[in-house]
């Protein structure tokens, strides 16, 4: 989730407040998804959670992480 957050921040200047994502929220969500979708990877439910969660505006300094730097 933190890597996806960096990509959001670098691309759209917004991110998900990860302090809202604790084990009480994430573990039941992942467990339920895995029970219902035994042949699928749990990243699908995490991606959906990130998409559906309200975002916070932020600033990103280009070049902070080499792979995320502008060309």
Phi, psi and omega in degrees: 000325181292324177294319177296323179295321178297317179297319177299312183296316180293324184271320188239003182056038174211161183206170177264135176287100184290348177293343177277351185256081178258178184296334179291334177268314188284315186297314176296323179298313180292317180298314179298315179300314182295323178296320182280338185225064186299338181265002183250160180274140182295346179300334179300317180288328177292316177302317179295319178300315179297316179299319186278342184280139176302143182256156177247139177286146179206173178245142179236129177267110181305139178094357180296322176238123187309316183288344181260001183289147176292146178280000000 
